[in-house]
Amino acid sequence: MEKGGDYEGYCKDLVKLLNESLPYNFEMRLVRDGMYGAEMPDGEWNGMIGELTRKVSRVLIPLTPAVAIGVQI
């Protein structure tokens, strides 16, 4: 699979253009639980926010209202 080959749209194109100017390794994938992020009763976060706070992903790019990807750099 090409880097981000299964995804399309503005954000994917922007990451690809940035990668041409500023070479870095990246991986595009869906956020594991498919959520944007909500605080849970124990104070932890799920979704994109949880991946950022747990340092699972360094950058997150929302693709649609229902889907987001985590980008590992």
Distance bins in CASP14 RR format, pairs under 12 A and 6 or more apart:
PFRMAT RR
TARGET T0000
AUTHOR 0000-0000-0000
RMODE 2
METHOD distances of the structure
MODEL  1
1 7 0 0 0 0 0 1 0 0 0 0 0
1 27 0 0 0 0 0 1 0 0 0 0 0
1 28 0 0 0 0 1 0 0 0 0 0 0
1 29 0 0 0 0 0 1 0 0 0 0 0
2 8 0 0 0 0 0 1 0 0 0 0 0
2 12 0 0 0 0 0 1 0 0 0 0 0
2 16 0 0 0 0 1 0 0 0 0 0 0
2 19 0 0 0 0 0 1 0 0 0 0 0
2 26 0 0 0 0 0 1 0 0 0 0 0
2 27 0 0 0 0 0 1 0 0 0 0 0
2 28 0 0 0 0 1 0 0 0 0 0 0
3 12 0 0 0 0 1 0 0 0 0 0 0
3 15 0 0 0 0 1 0 0 0 0 0 0
3 16 1 0 0 1 0 0 0 0 0 0 0
3 18 0 0 0 0 0 1 0 0 0 0 0
3 19 1 0 0 1 0 0 0 0 0 0 0
3 20 0 0 0 0 0 1 0 0 0 0 0
3 23 0 0 0 0 0 1 0 0 0 0 0
3 24 0 0 0 0 0 1 0 0 0 0 0
3 25 0 0 0 0 1 0 0 0 0 0 0
3 26 1 0 0 1 0 0 0 0 0 0 0
3 27 1 0 0 1 0 0 0 0 0 0 0
3 28 1 0 0 1 0 0 0 0 0 0 0
3 29 0 0 0 0 0 1 0 0 0 0 0
3 69 0 0 0 0 0 1 0 0 0 0 0
3 71 0 0 0 0 0 1 0 0 0 0 0
3 72 0 0 0 0 0 1 0 0 0 0 0
3 73 0 0 0 0 0 1 0 0 0 0 0
4 11 0 0 0 0 0 1 0 0 0 0 0
4 12 1 0 0 1 0 0 0 0 0 0 0
4 13 0 0 0 0 0 1 0 0 0 0 0
4 15 1 0 0 1 0 0 0 0 0 0 0
4 16 1 0 0 1 0 0 0 0 0 0 0
4 19 0 0 0 0 0 1 0 0 0 0 0
4 26 0 0 0 0 1 0 0 0 0 0 0
4 27 0 0 0 0 1 0 0 0 0 0 0
4 28 1 0 1 0 0 0 0 0 0 0 0
4 29 0 0 0 0 1 0 0 0 0 0 0
4 30 0 0 0 0 0 1 0 0 0 0 0
4 61 0 0 0 0 0 1 0 0 0 0 0
4 63 0 0 0 0 0 1 0 0 0 0 0
4 69 0 0 0 0 1 0 0 0 0 0 0
4 70 0 0 0 0 0 1 0 0 0 0 0
4 71 0 0 0 0 1 0 0 0 0 0 0
4 72 0 0 0 0 0 1 0 0 0 0 0
5 12 1 0 0 1 0 0 0 0 0 0 0
5 13 0 0 0 0 0 1 0 0 0 0 0
5 15 0 0 0 0 0 1 0 0 0 0 0
5 16 0 0 0 0 1 0 0 0 0 0 0
5 26 0 0 0 0 0 1 0 0 0 0 0
5 27 0 0 0 0 0 1 0 0 0 0 0
5 28 1 0 0 1 0 0 0 0 0 0 0
5 29 0 0 0 0 0 1 0 0 0 0 0
5 69 0 0 0 0 0 1 0 0 0 0 0
6 12 0 0 0 0 1 0 0 0 0 0 0
6 27 0 0 0 0 0 1 0 0 0 0 0
6 28 1 0 0 1 0 0 0 0 0 0 0
6 29 0 0 0 0 1 0 0 0 0 0 0
6 30 0 0 0 0 1 0 0 0 0 0 0
6 63 0 0 0 0 0 1 0 0 0 0 0
6 67 0 0 0 0 0 1 0 0 0 0 0
6 69 0 0 0 0 1 0 0 0 0 0 0
7 13 0 0 0 0 1 0 0 0 0 0 0
7 14 0 0 0 0 0 1 0 0 0 0 0
7 15 0 0 0 0 1 0 0 0 0 0 0
7 16 0 0 0 0 0 1 0 0 0 0 0
7 26 0 0 0 0 0 1 0 0 0 0 0
7 27 0 0 0 0 0 1 0 0 0 0 0
7 28 1 0 1 0 0 0 0 0 0 0 0
7 29 0 0 0 0 1 0 0 0 0 0 0
7 30 0 0 0 0 1 0 0 0 0 0 0
7 61 0 0 0 0 1 0 0 0 0 0 0
7 62 0 0 0 0 0 1 0 0 0 0 0
7 63 1 0 0 1 0 0 0 0 0 0 0
7 64 0 0 0 0 0 1 0 0 0 0 0
7 67 0 0 0 0 1 0 0 0 0 0 0
7 68 0 0 0 0 0 1 0 0 0 0 0
7 69 1 0 0 1 0 0 0 0 0 0 0
7 70 0 0 0 0 0 1 0 0 0 0 0
7 71 0 0 0 0 0 1 0 0 0 0 0
8 14 0 0 0 0 0 1 0 0 0 0 0
8 15 0 0 0 0 0 1 0 0 0 0 0
8 16 0 0 0 0 0 1 0 0 0 0 0
8 28 0 0 0 0 0 1 0 0 0 0 0
8 63 0 0 0 0 1 0 0 0 0 0 0
8 64 0 0 0 0 0 1 0 0 0 0 0
8 67 0 0 0 0 0 1 0 0 0 0 0
8 69 0 0 0 0 0 1 0 0 0 0 0
9 15 0 0 0 0 0 1 0 0 0 0 0
9 16 0 0 0 0 1 0 0 0 0 0 0
9 17 0 0 0 0 0 1 0 0 0 0 0
9 28 0 0 0 0 0 1 0 0 0 0 0
9 61 0 0 0 0 0 1 0 0 0 0 0
9 62 0 0 0 0 0 1 0 0 0 0 0
9 63 1 0 0 1 0 0 0 0 0 0 0
9 64 0 0 0 0 1 0 0 0 0 0 0
9 67 0 0 0 0 0 1 0 0 0 0 0
9 69 0 0 0 0 0 1 0 0 0 0 0
10 16 0 0 0 0 0 1 0 0 0 0 0
10 17 0 0 0 0 0 1 0 0 0 0 0
10 61 0 0 0 0 1 0 0 0 0 0 0
10 62 0 0 0 0 0 1 0 0 0 0 0
10 63 0 0 0 0 1 0 0 0 0 0 0
10 64 0 0 0 0 0 1 0 0 0 0 0
11 17 0 0 0 0 0 1 0 0 0 0 0
11 18 0 0 0 0 0 1 0 0 0 0 0
11 28 0 0 0 0 1 0 0 0 0 0 0
11 59 0 0 0 0 0 1 0 0 0 0 0
11 60 0 0 0 0 1 0 0 0 0 0 0
11 61 1 0 1 0 0 0 0 0 0 0 0
11 62 1 0 0 1 0 0 0 0 0 0 0
11 63 1 0 0 1 0 0 0 0 0 0 0
11 64 0 0 0 0 0 1 0 0 0 0 0
11 67 0 0 0 0 0 1 0 0 0 0 0
11 68 0 0 0 0 1 0 0 0 0 0 0
11 69 1 0 0 1 0 0 0 0 0 0 0
11 70 0 0 0 0 0 1 0 0 0 0 0
11 71 0 0 0 0 1 0 0 0 0 0 0
12 18 0 0 0 0 0 1 0 0 0 0 0
12 19 0 0 0 0 0 1 0 0 0 0 0
12 26 0 0 0 0 0 1 0 0 0 0 0
12 28 1 0 0 1 0 0 0 0 0 0 0
12 61 1 0 0 1 0 0 0 0 0 0 0
12 62 0 0 0 0 0 1 0 0 0 0 0
12 63 1 0 0 1 0 0 0 0 0 0 0
12 64 0 0 0 0 0 1 0 0 0 0 0
12 67 0 0 0 0 0 1 0 0 0 0 0
12 69 0 0 0 0 1 0 0 0 0 0 0
12 70 0 0 0 0 0 1 0 0 0 0 0
12 71 0 0 0 0 0 1 0 0 0 0 0
13 19 0 0 0 0 0 1 0 0 0 0 0
13 20 0 0 0 0 0 1 0 0 0 0 0
13 28 0 0 0 0 0 1 0 0 0 0 0
13 61 0 0 0 0 0 1 0 0 0 0 0
13 63 0 0 0 0 0 1 0 0 0 0 0
14 20 0 0 0 0 0 1 0 0 0 0 0
14 21 0 0 0 0 0 1 0 0 0 0 0
14 22 0 0 0 0 0 1 0 0 0 0 0
14 26 0 0 0 0 0 1 0 0 0 0 0
14 28 0 0 0 0 0 1 0 0 0 0 0
14 59 0 0 0 0 0 1 0 0 0 0 0
14 61 0 0 0 0 1 0 0 0 0 0 0
14 63 0 0 0 0 0 1 0 0 0 0 0
14 71 0 0 0 0 0 1 0 0 0 0 0
15 21 0 0 0 0 0 1 0 0 0 0 0
15 22 0 0 0 0 0 1 0 0 0 0 0
15 24 0 0 0 0 1 0 0 0 0 0 0
15 25 0 0 0 0 0 1 0 0 0 0 0
15 26 1 0 0 1 0 0 0 0 0 0 0
15 27 0 0 0 0 0 1 0 0 0 0 0
15 28 1 0 0 1 0 0 0 0 0 0 0
15 59 0 0 0 0 1 0 0 0 0 0 0
15 60 0 0 0 0 0 1 0 0 0 0 0
15 61 1 0 0 1 0 0 0 0 0 0 0
15 63 0 0 0 0 0 1 0 0 0 0 0
15 69 0 0 0 0 1 0 0 0 0 0 0
15 70 0 0 0 0 0 1 0 0 0 0 0
15 71 1 0 0 1 0 0 0 0 0 0 0
15 72 0 0 0 0 0 1 0 0 0 0 0
15 73 0 0 0 0 0 1 0 0 0 0 0
16 22 0 0 0 0 0 1 0 0 0 0 0
16 23 0 0 0 0 0 1 0 0 0 0 0
16 24 0 0 0 0 0 1 0 0 0 0 0
16 26 0 0 0 0 1 0 0 0 0 0 0
16 28 0 0 0 0 1 0 0 0 0 0 0
16 61 0 0 0 0 0 1 0 0 0 0 0
16 71 0 0 0 0 0 1 0 0 0 0 0
18 24 0 0 0 0 1 0 0 0 0 0 0
18 26 0 0 0 0 1 0 0 0 0 0 0
18 59 0 0 0 0 0 1 0 0 0 0 0
18 61 0 0 0 0 0 1 0 0 0 0 0
18 71 0 0 0 0 0 1 0 0 0 0 0
18 73 0 0 0 0 0 1 0 0 0 0 0
19 25 0 0 0 0 1 0 0 0 0 0 0
19 26 1 0 0 1 0 0 0 0 0 0 0
19 27 0 0 0 0 0 1 0 0 0 0 0
19 28 0 0 0 0 0 1 0 0 0 0 0
19 71 0 0 0 0 0 1 0 0 0 0 0
19 73 0 0 0 0 0 1 0 0 0 0 0
22 73 0 0 0 0 0 1 0 0 0 0 0
23 73 0 0 0 0 0 1 0 0 0 0 0
24 58 0 0 0 0 0 1 0 0 0 0 0
24 59 0 0 0 0 0 1 0 0 0 0 0
24 71 0 0 0 0 1 0 0 0 0 0 0
24 72 0 0 0 0 0 1 0 0 0 0 0
24 73 1 0 1 0 0 0 0 0 0 0 0
25 58 0 0 0 0 0 1 0 0 0 0 0
25 71 0 0 0 0 0 1 0 0 0 0 0
25 72 1 0 0 1 0 0 0 0 0 0 0
25 73 1 0 0 1 0 0 0 0 0 0 0
26 57 0 0 0 0 0 1 0 0 0 0 0
26 58 0 0 0 0 1 0 0 0 0 0 0
26 59 0 0 0 0 1 0 0 0 0 0 0
26 61 0 0 0 0 0 1 0 0 0 0 0
26 69 0 0 0 0 0 1 0 0 0 0 0
26 70 0 0 0 0 1 0 0 0 0 0 0
26 71 1 0 1 0 0 0 0 0 0 0 0
26 72 1 0 0 1 0 0 0 0 0 0 0
26 73 1 0 1 0 0 0 0 0 0 0 0
27 56 0 0 0 0 0 1 0 0 0 0 0
27 57 0 0 0 0 1 0 0 0 0 0 0
27 58 0 0 0 0 0 1 0 0 0 0 0
27 59 0 0 0 0 0 1 0 0 0 0 0
27 69 0 0 0 0 1 0 0 0 0 0 0
27 70 1 0 0 1 0 0 0 0 0 0 0
27 71 1 0 0 1 0 0 0 0 0 0 0
27 72 1 0 1 0 0 0 0 0 0 0 0
27 73 0 0 0 0 1 0 0 0 0 0 0
28 57 0 0 0 0 0 1 0 0 0 0 0
28 59 0 0 0 0 0 1 0 0 0 0 0
28 60 0 0 0 0 0 1 0 0 0 0 0
28 61 0 0 0 0 1 0 0 0 0 0 0
28 63 0 0 0 0 1 0 0 0 0 0 0
28 67 0 0 0 0 0 1 0 0 0 0 0
28 68 0 0 0 0 0 1 0 0 0 0 0
28 69 1 0 1 0 0 0 0 0 0 0 0
28 70 1 0 0 1 0 0 0 0 0 0 0
28 71 1 0 0 1 0 0 0 0 0 0 0
28 72 0 0 0 0 1 0 0 0 0 0 0
28 73 0 0 0 0 0 1 0 0 0 0 0
29 51 0 0 0 0 0 1 0 0 0 0 0
29 56 0 0 0 0 0 1 0 0 0 0 0
29 57 0 0 0 0 1 0 0 0 0 0 0
29 60 0 0 0 0 0 1 0 0 0 0 0
29 61 0 0 0 0 0 1 0 0 0 0 0
29 63 0 0 0 0 0 1 0 0 0 0 0
29 67 0 0 0 0 0 1 0 0 0 0 0
29 68 0 0 0 0 0 1 0 0 0 0 0
29 69 1 0 1 0 0 0 0 0 0 0 0
29 70 1 0 1 0 0 0 0 0 0 0 0
29 71 0 0 0 0 1 0 0 0 0 0 0
29 72 1 0 0 1 0 0 0 0 0 0 0
30 47 0 0 0 0 0 1 0 0 0 0 0
30 48 0 0 0 0 0 1 0 0 0 0 0
30 51 0 0 0 0 0 1 0 0 0 0 0
30 57 0 0 0 0 0 1 0 0 0 0 0
30 60 0 0 0 0 0 1 0 0 0 0 0
30 61 0 0 0 0 0 1 0 0 0 0 0
30 62 0 0 0 0 0 1 0 0 0 0 0
30 63 0 0 0 0 1 0 0 0 0 0 0
30 64 0 0 0 0 0 1 0 0 0 0 0
30 66 0 0 0 0 0 1 0 0 0 0 0
30 67 1 0 0 1 0 0 0 0 0 0 0
30 68 1 0 0 1 0 0 0 0 0 0 0
30 69 1 0 1 0 0 0 0 0 0 0 0
30 70 1 0 0 1 0 0 0 0 0 0 0
30 71 0 0 0 0 0 1 0 0 0 0 0
31 37 0 0 0 0 1 0 0 0 0 0 0
31 45 0 0 0 0 0 1 0 0 0 0 0
31 46 0 0 0 0 1 0 0 0 0 0 0
31 47 1 0 1 0 0 0 0 0 0 0 0
31 48 1 0 1 0 0 0 0 0 0 0 0
31 49 0 0 0 0 1 0 0 0 0 0 0
31 50 0 0 0 0 1 0 0 0 0 0 0
31 51 1 0 0 1 0 0 0 0 0 0 0
31 52 0 0 0 0 0 1 0 0 0 0 0
31 54 0 0 0 0 0 1 0 0 0 0 0
31 56 0 0 0 0 1 0 0 0 0 0 0
31 57 1 0 0 1 0 0 0 0 0 0 0
31 60 1 0 0 1 0 0 0 0 0 0 0
31 61 0 0 0 0 0 1 0 0 0 0 0
31 62 0 0 0 0 1 0 0 0 0 0 0
31 63 0 0 0 0 1 0 0 0 0 0 0
31 64 0 0 0 0 0 1 0 0 0 0 0
31 66 0 0 0 0 0 1 0 0 0 0 0
31 67 1 0 0 1 0 0 0 0 0 0 0
31 68 1 0 1 0 0 0 0 0 0 0 0
31 69 1 0 0 1 0 0 0 0 0 0 0
31 70 1 0 1 0 0 0 0 0 0 0 0
31 71 0 0 0 0 0 1 0 0 0 0 0
32 46 0 0 0 0 1 0 0 0 0 0 0
32 47 1 0 0 1 0 0 0 0 0 0 0
32 48 0 0 0 0 0 1 0 0 0 0 0
32 50 0 0 0 0 1 0 0 0 0 0 0
32 51 1 0 0 1 0 0 0 0 0 0 0
32 54 0 0 0 0 0 1 0 0 0 0 0
32 56 1 0 0 1 0 0 0 0 0 0 0
32 57 0 0 0 0 1 0 0 0 0 0 0
32 60 0 0 0 0 0 1 0 0 0 0 0
32 68 0 0 0 0 0 1 0 0 0 0 0
32 69 0 0 0 0 0 1 0 0 0 0 0
32 70 0 0 0 0 1 0 0 0 0 0 0
33 40 0 0 0 0 0 1 0 0 0 0 0
33 44 0 0 0 0 0 1 0 0 0 0 0
33 45 0 0 0 0 0 1 0 0 0 0 0
33 46 1 0 1 0 0 0 0 0 0 0 0
33 47 1 0 1 0 0 0 0 0 0 0 0
33 48 0 0 0 0 1 0 0 0 0 0 0
33 49 0 0 0 0 0 1 0 0 0 0 0
33 50 0 0 0 0 1 0 0 0 0 0 0
33 51 0 0 0 0 1 0 0 0 0 0 0
33 54 0 0 0 0 0 1 0 0 0 0 0
33 56 0 0 0 0 0 1 0 0 0 0 0
33 67 0 0 0 0 0 1 0 0 0 0 0
33 68 0 0 0 0 0 1 0 0 0 0 0
33 70 0 0 0 0 0 1 0 0 0 0 0
34 46 0 0 0 0 1 0 0 0 0 0 0
34 47 1 0 0 1 0 0 0 0 0 0 0
34 48 0 0 0 0 1 0 0 0 0 0 0
34 49 0 0 0 0 0 1 0 0 0 0 0
34 50 0 0 0 0 0 1 0 0 0 0 0
34 51 0 0 0 0 0 1 0 0 0 0 0
34 60 0 0 0 0 0 1 0 0 0 0 0
34 62 0 0 0 0 0 1 0 0 0 0 0
34 63 0 0 0 0 0 1 0 0 0 0 0
34 64 0 0 0 0 0 1 0 0 0 0 0
34 65 0 0 0 0 0 1 0 0 0 0 0
34 66 1 0 0 1 0 0 0 0 0 0 0
34 67 1 0 0 1 0 0 0 0 0 0 0
34 68 1 0 0 1 0 0 0 0 0 0 0
34 69 0 0 0 0 1 0 0 0 0 0 0
34 70 0 0 0 0 0 1 0 0 0 0 0
35 45 0 0 0 0 1 0 0 0 0 0 0
35 46 1 0 1 0 0 0 0 0 0 0 0
35 47 1 1 0 0 0 0 0 0 0 0 0
35 48 1 0 0 1 0 0 0 0 0 0 0
35 49 0 0 0 0 1 0 0 0 0 0 0
35 50 0 0 0 0 1 0 0 0 0 0 0
35 51 0 0 0 0 1 0 0 0 0 0 0
35 60 0 0 0 0 0 1 0 0 0 0 0
35 62 0 0 0 0 0 1 0 0 0 0 0
35 65 0 0 0 0 0 1 0 0 0 0 0
35 66 0 0 0 0 1 0 0 0 0 0 0
35 67 0 0 0 0 0 1 0 0 0 0 0
35 68 0 0 0 0 1 0 0 0 0 0 0
36 45 0 0 0 0 1 0 0 0 0 0 0
36 46 0 0 0 0 1 0 0 0 0 0 0
36 47 1 0 0 1 0 0 0 0 0 0 0
36 48 1 0 1 0 0 0 0 0 0 0 0
36 49 1 0 0 1 0 0 0 0 0 0 0
36 50 0 0 0 0 1 0 0 0 0 0 0
36 51 0 0 0 0 0 1 0 0 0 0 0
36 52 0 0 0 0 0 1 0 0 0 0 0
36 60 0 0 0 0 1 0 0 0 0 0 0
36 62 1 0 0 1 0 0 0 0 0 0 0
36 63 0 0 0 0 0 1 0 0 0 0 0
36 64 0 0 0 0 0 1 0 0 0 0 0
36 65 0 0 0 0 1 0 0 0 0 0 0
36 66 0 0 0 0 1 0 0 0 0 0 0
36 67 0 0 0 0 1 0 0 0 0 0 0
36 68 1 0 0 1 0 0 0 0 0 0 0
36 69 0 0 0 0 0 1 0 0 0 0 0
37 43 0 0 0 0 0 1 0 0 0 0 0
37 44 0 0 0 0 0 1 0 0 0 0 0
37 45 1 0 1 0 0 0 0 0 0 0 0
37 46 1 0 1 0 0 0 0 0 0 0 0
37 47 1 0 1 0 0 0 0 0 0 0 0
37 48 1 0 1 0 0 0 0 0 0 0 0
37 49 1 0 1 0 0 0 0 0 0 0 0
37 50 1 0 0 1 0 0 0 0 0 0 0
37 51 0 0 0 0 1 0 0 0 0 0 0
37 52 0 0 0 0 1 0 0 0 0 0 0
37 53 0 0 0 0 1 0 0 0 0 0 0
37 54 0 0 0 0 0 1 0 0 0 0 0
37 60 0 0 0 0 0 1 0 0 0 0 0
37 62 0 0 0 0 0 1 0 0 0 0 0
37 68 0 0 0 0 1 0 0 0 0 0 0
38 44 0 0 0 0 0 1 0 0 0 0 0
38 45 1 0 0 1 0 0 0 0 0 0 0
38 46 1 0 1 0 0 0 0 0 0 0 0
38 47 1 0 0 1 0 0 0 0 0 0 0
38 48 0 0 0 0 0 1 0 0 0 0 0
38 49 1 0 0 1 0 0 0 0 0 0 0
38 50 0 0 0 0 1 0 0 0 0 0 0
39 45 1 0 1 0 0 0 0 0 0 0 0
39 46 0 0 0 0 1 0 0 0 0 0 0
39 47 0 0 0 0 0 1 0 0 0 0 0
39 49 0 0 0 0 1 0 0 0 0 0 0
39 50 0 0 0 0 1 0 0 0 0 0 0
39 53 0 0 0 0 0 1 0 0 0 0 0
40 46 1 0 0 1 0 0 0 0 0 0 0
40 47 0 0 0 0 0 1 0 0 0 0 0
40 49 0 0 0 0 0 1 0 0 0 0 0
40 50 0 0 0 0 1 0 0 0 0 0 0
40 53 0 0 0 0 0 1 0 0 0 0 0
43 49 0 0 0 0 0 1 0 0 0 0 0
43 50 0 0 0 0 0 1 0 0 0 0 0
43 53 0 0 0 0 0 1 0 0 0 0 0
44 50 1 0 0 1 0 0 0 0 0 0 0
44 51 0 0 0 0 0 1 0 0 0 0 0
44 53 1 0 0 1 0 0 0 0 0 0 0
44 54 0 0 0 0 1 0 0 0 0 0 0
45 51 0 0 0 0 1 0 0 0 0 0 0
45 52 0 0 0 0 1 0 0 0 0 0 0
45 53 1 0 1 0 0 0 0 0 0 0 0
45 54 0 0 0 0 1 0 0 0 0 0 0
45 56 0 0 0 0 0 1 0 0 0 0 0
46 52 0 0 0 0 0 1 0 0 0 0 0
46 53 0 0 0 0 0 1 0 0 0 0 0
46 54 0 0 0 0 0 1 0 0 0 0 0
46 56 0 0 0 0 0 1 0 0 0 0 0
46 68 0 0 0 0 0 1 0 0 0 0 0
47 53 0 0 0 0 1 0 0 0 0 0 0
47 54 0 0 0 0 1 0 0 0 0 0 0
47 56 0 0 0 0 1 0 0 0 0 0 0
47 57 0 0 0 0 1 0 0 0 0 0 0
47 60 0 0 0 0 1 0 0 0 0 0 0
47 62 0 0 0 0 0 1 0 0 0 0 0
47 67 0 0 0 0 0 1 0 0 0 0 0
47 68 1 0 0 1 0 0 0 0 0 0 0
47 69 0 0 0 0 0 1 0 0 0 0 0
47 70 0 0 0 0 0 1 0 0 0 0 0
48 54 0 0 0 0 0 1 0 0 0 0 0
48 56 0 0 0 0 1 0 0 0 0 0 0
48 57 1 0 0 1 0 0 0 0 0 0 0
48 58 0 0 0 0 0 1 0 0 0 0 0
48 59 0 0 0 0 0 1 0 0 0 0 0
48 60 1 0 1 0 0 0 0 0 0 0 0
48 61 0 0 0 0 1 0 0 0 0 0 0
48 62 1 0 0 1 0 0 0 0 0 0 0
48 63 0 0 0 0 0 1 0 0 0 0 0
48 67 0 0 0 0 0 1 0 0 0 0 0
48 68 1 0 1 0 0 0 0 0 0 0 0
48 69 0 0 0 0 1 0 0 0 0 0 0
48 70 1 0 0 1 0 0 0 0 0 0 0
48 71 0 0 0 0 0 1 0 0 0 0 0
49 56 0 0 0 0 0 1 0 0 0 0 0
49 57 0 0 0 0 0 1 0 0 0 0 0
49 60 0 0 0 0 1 0 0 0 0 0 0
49 62 0 0 0 0 0 1 0 0 0 0 0
49 68 0 0 0 0 0 1 0 0 0 0 0
49 70 0 0 0 0 0 1 0 0 0 0 0
50 56 1 0 0 1 0 0 0 0 0 0 0
50 57 0 0 0 0 1 0 0 0 0 0 0
50 60 0 0 0 0 1 0 0 0 0 0 0
50 68 0 0 0 0 0 1 0 0 0 0 0
50 70 0 0 0 0 0 1 0 0 0 0 0
51 57 1 0 1 0 0 0 0 0 0 0 0
51 58 0 0 0 0 1 0 0 0 0 0 0
51 59 0 0 0 0 0 1 0 0 0 0 0
51 60 1 0 0 1 0 0 0 0 0 0 0
51 61 0 0 0 0 0 1 0 0 0 0 0
51 68 0 0 0 0 1 0 0 0 0 0 0
51 69 0 0 0 0 0 1 0 0 0 0 0
51 70 1 0 0 1 0 0 0 0 0 0 0
51 71 0 0 0 0 0 1 0 0 0 0 0
51 72 0 0 0 0 0 1 0 0 0 0 0
52 58 1 0 0 1 0 0 0 0 0 0 0
52 59 0 0 0 0 1 0 0 0 0 0 0
52 60 1 0 0 1 0 0 0 0 0 0 0
52 61 0 0 0 0 0 1 0 0 0 0 0
52 68 0 0 0 0 0 1 0 0 0 0 0
52 70 0 0 0 0 1 0 0 0 0 0 0
52 71 0 0 0 0 0 1 0 0 0 0 0
53 60 0 0 0 0 0 1 0 0 0 0 0
55 70 0 0 0 0 0 1 0 0 0 0 0
55 72 0 0 0 0 0 1 0 0 0 0 0
55 73 0 0 0 0 0 1 0 0 0 0 0
56 70 0 0 0 0 1 0 0 0 0 0 0
56 71 0 0 0 0 0 1 0 0 0 0 0
56 72 0 0 0 0 1 0 0 0 0 0 0
57 68 0 0 0 0 1 0 0 0 0 0 0
57 69 0 0 0 0 1 0 0 0 0 0 0
57 70 1 0 1 0 0 0 0 0 0 0 0
57 71 1 0 0 1 0 0 0 0 0 0 0
57 72 1 0 0 1 0 0 0 0 0 0 0
57 73 0 0 0 0 1 0 0 0 0 0 0
58 70 0 0 0 0 1 0 0 0 0 0 0
58 71 1 0 0 1 0 0 0 0 0 0 0
58 72 1 0 0 1 0 0 0 0 0 0 0
58 73 1 0 1 0 0 0 0 0 0 0 0
59 68 0 0 0 0 0 1 0 0 0 0 0
59 69 0 0 0 0 1 0 0 0 0 0 0
59 70 1 0 0 1 0 0 0 0 0 0 0
59 71 1 0 1 0 0 0 0 0 0 0 0
59 72 0 0 0 0 1 0 0 0 0 0 0
59 73 1 0 0 1 0 0 0 0 0 0 0
60 67 0 0 0 0 0 1 0 0 0 0 0
60 68 1 0 1 0 0 0 0 0 0 0 0
60 69 1 0 0 1 0 0 0 0 0 0 0
60 70 1 0 1 0 0 0 0 0 0 0 0
60 71 1 0 0 1 0 0 0 0 0 0 0
60 72 0 0 0 0 0 1 0 0 0 0 0
60 73 0 0 0 0 0 1 0 0 0 0 0
61 67 0 0 0 0 0 1 0 0 0 0 0
61 68 1 0 0 1 0 0 0 0 0 0 0
61 69 1 0 1 0 0 0 0 0 0 0 0
61 70 1 0 0 1 0 0 0 0 0 0 0
61 71 1 0 0 1 0 0 0 0 0 0 0
61 72 0 0 0 0 0 1 0 0 0 0 0
61 73 0 0 0 0 0 1 0 0 0 0 0
62 68 1 0 1 0 0 0 0 0 0 0 0
62 69 0 0 0 0 1 0 0 0 0 0 0
62 70 0 0 0 0 1 0 0 0 0 0 0
62 71 0 0 0 0 0 1 0 0 0 0 0
63 69 1 0 0 1 0 0 0 0 0 0 0
63 70 0 0 0 0 1 0 0 0 0 0 0
63 71 0 0 0 0 0 1 0 0 0 0 0
END
